[in-house]
Amino acid sequence: MIRLCFARLSTRRALHSRVLGSVCVLVYLGMAGAGTSVSAFSVQPASLDKRLDSYVGRYELTPSFHLNVTREGRAIYLQATGQPRALLTPRSLHEFVLVGSSLRVMFNVRADTGEVLDLVFEQGGLGRRAVKLDSAAAAPGRSSVELPPDVLSAYVGTYEEQPGFGIVVTPTEGGLLAQMTEMPTSPLVPESRTEFFYRDIRARITFRVDRTGAATGLVLHQGGSDIEMRRVAN
């Protein structure tokens, strides 16, 4: 048995979770869960086979809790940290269920490239987004630069797209950390004076600065979206 805190998801942006309230629920992988169960629907095997490999990977809910998706033949399995793996059965090309339970897994896929960005692990209408980790996100050819401490410190602060959703940038030894609302903290790697990238996910941040070099906002680039966030007073 594992205990997870799930958050209600808004549909305003498919890419990012909006937190409207949270509740803790008990989840049993591979066993019937609480609430109304969901059933599987058939999909075309050929269409599904082309998609399965893209779902395979490691997804992070928190730094210490991950969801591993693996494939065997035409089947994919979900295994949470410290739990046995469970068979996922398709309802559609992007949505899977644990039959007999109320657990659903929905993969967020870019329409233009087919890239899998994350998954939503949901039970009874409550869910949480898990980012797909990608060791190749920081490609070997991608270079980083050294920035002086005063430049880095100028970016420390809180940035919001709207109340309740934003990114908090904090200092760490020799660099910066970024934490999106309801997501784990991740290191930022400078590519130029104002451009940074994440090492573990396909995302970038561009800081907006004024003539004095003070940060006024940032842009989060992820999954084909460019989300502007303004800096707010701490």
N, C-alpha and C positions, 0 to 999 in steps of 0.2 A: 504494500500500500504506500502511496506517496501523497503528500499534501502539496497542492499547488494553489496559488492565488491567481484567479483569472479576472480579466477586465472586460466589461462590455465594449464592443467594437462599434464605432461609428462608420457609416458608409461614405462619408464626405470625401475621403481619399482612400482608394483601394490600397495604396502603397503603405500608408502609415496608420497605426492604431490611434484612435482618439479615446481617451479614458473618460467614461461617463459615470463610473462607479465600479467598485470591485467587491468581490465576495470570495471566500475560500471554500473550496469543494474538495471532496475526497475522490480520487481517481484510481481505478484498478485497471491496469492494462491487461488485456486478454481475458477480462471477466466482465460480466454485465454490470453496468454502472447505474447510478441513481437516475431517475427521470424516465422520460419516454424514449424507448429504443428507436433506432433508425435502421432502415433496411437498405440493402444494396440493390442497385439497378444494373442491368447489363449494358455494356458499351461494346463497340466494335473492336475485337481483339487486335486487328491490324493497327488501328489508330492508337490504341493504348500501348501496344508494344513499342511504338516509335517514341512514346513519351516517357516510359518508365525509367530509363537510364538517367534522364535529366533530374528526376526526383531523388535519386540516390545521393546521400551525403549526410553531413553532420549539421544540426540546427541548434542554435543556442537560445535557451530561455533565460538562463542566468549563467554567470561564469562557472558555476558548479553543477548546473543541471542542463543536460543536452538530450536531444532526440536524434537517434540515428536511424536513417532510412536505408535499408539494404534490399537487394533484389536477388531472387532465385527463380530462374526460368521466367514465367509470366506473372509471378507474384512479387509483391513488395511487402516489407515488414517494418514495423516501427518498434524501436526499443528505447525506452527512457532510462536515464541513469539509475542503476541499481535495480532495474526491473527486467523480467523476461521479455523477449520480443513477442509481438502480436501481429497477426496477419491483417493487412489493410485490404478491404474489398472496395472496388470502385463504384461510385454512384454516377460519376461523369468523368471526363478526361482529367479534371483537376481536383475532384473531390472524392475522398475515401472515407470509409466508416469501419468501425469495429462492430461487426454484426452482433446484435443482441444487446448492445449498449447504446448510450446516447452520445458516444464520442465520435467526433468528426475531425478529419484533417483536410484542410483546403490549401492547395499550393498556389502561390501568387506567381504568375508567369507573364513575362513581357510579351505582348502581342507581336511586336516587330521582330524580336530576336529569338523568342522561345526560352530565354534565360529564366531559370527559377530563382527568385529573389528571397523568398521566405515561405513559411507555412503558418497557418492559424490552427491551433489545437483547441478545439471547442467542445464544450459539454453543456447541454441545456441552454444554449443561447449565450453562454459565457465563454470567453476565449482569450487567448493571448498569442501574440505574434512571436515566432522564433526565427531569427535571421539565419540564413544559410551561410555557414562558414566556408571560406574558399581560400586555401593556402596559396592559390595562384593570383589572389586579388592584387597583391603587390608584385607585379610581373618583374622578372629578373632585369628587364631593360629599364624599369622605372627608377629614376634616380631621386635621391633626397638631398637637401641642402642644409647647411648649418645656419641657424638664425641666432642672433644675439639675444640674451635674456630680456632686454627691454622691449624688443619686438614681440617676443612670445607673451610676456606679461600683459601687453596691451590688448591681447585677445581674450584674456581671462574674463569671464562674465556669464550672464544669462541672456539667451536669445530666444525670442518667441515668435512663432507664426501667428498664434492666437492664444488667449488665456487657456492654460491647461496642456499646451503642447509646445515643446521647444527643445533646445539643446543647452546644456550647462557645460561650459569649458572651464576646466580647472588645471592648475599647474602640477607638474610632476618633475622628478629629477631630470633636467635636461630637455624637457618637452611639455606637451599638452595632452590632456585627456578630454574626451567628449562623451557626454551622457545624454542620449535622447530620452524623452519622457517614457518611463516604464521599461527602459532597456538598460542592459549592462554598460559599464564604462568601457571605452575603447581608446587606445592611443591614436593620436594624430601624427602623421609624418609630413614635415614640410617639403613641398616640391618647388616652391618659390616663396617670395616674401608674403604672399597672401593666399597661395593655393596649398591645401593639405589633402592627404588621402588617408584612408583607413587601411591598415594592413590586413585585416581579417574579413572584410566585406567589400563589395564593389560599390563604394561610395566616396564622394569627395566633398570638401568644404572650401568655399571661397569666402574670405573675409572682406567685407566692405569697410573701407577706411576713408577718413576725411583728409584734408590737406596737412593736418598735423600728425597724421599716422594713427589717430585714435580710431578704434573699431566702432562702427555705427550699426553693423548688422552682419549677416552672413547668408550665403546661399548653400543649401544642401542639394547636391547633385546625386540622385540615386534612381536607378530603374527608369531612366528617361525623363524623370521629373526634376524641375529646378524650383525648390521651395525657398522663398525669401523669408528671412526671420530678422526682426529688428532687435537691437540690443536694448534691454530694459534695466532699470536701476535695481541693484541688489538690495 
